[in-house]
Amino acid sequence: MKQYYRIIFLFSFALFFAGASLAQTDAKRDKIDALRTAFINKKVNFTTREAEAFWPLYNEMNDKLDAARKTFRLRYNSQTNYNFETDKEADDYLNAELTLKQKETEINKDYIERFKRILPVKKVAAYRRAEEDFKKELIRTIKDN
């Protein structure tokens, strides 16, 4: 009976820390999203009207990109050893990766056109540049810490 309680305790303990870890990951993601928003706003210098039109569309685009990436990760994240059993598995992986990149490109292309309808083209280009600069800055910050 003691063994039974010990197993339940260990299982509950593991669930608690798994939940805390996920919450921490969400908090970090929220912080990065807030930093990205501030960085892009500062670099592009949106008017109030432009920002009100841009950010919901931007968030919609990111949701679609995240969904495409999640689908890929769900299928291939378990192959962390990079040793594919067969050539077919390796080929399937490569094809799925290319499909993901094409999907990302299609989404970006679609939303860039949509952004051009609500923003001057110079601000669309500035947003893209700011987004890339933010990624570089984030990587630099992570390396420094």
Secondary structure, 3 states (H helix, E strand, C coil): CHHHHHHHHHHHHHHHHHHHHHHHHHHHHHHHHHHHHHHHHHHHCCCHHHHHHHHHHHHHHHHHHHHHHHHHHHHHCCCCCCCCCCHHHHHHHHHHHHHHHHHHHHHHHHHHHHHHHHCCHHHHHHHHHHHHHHHHHHHHHHHHC
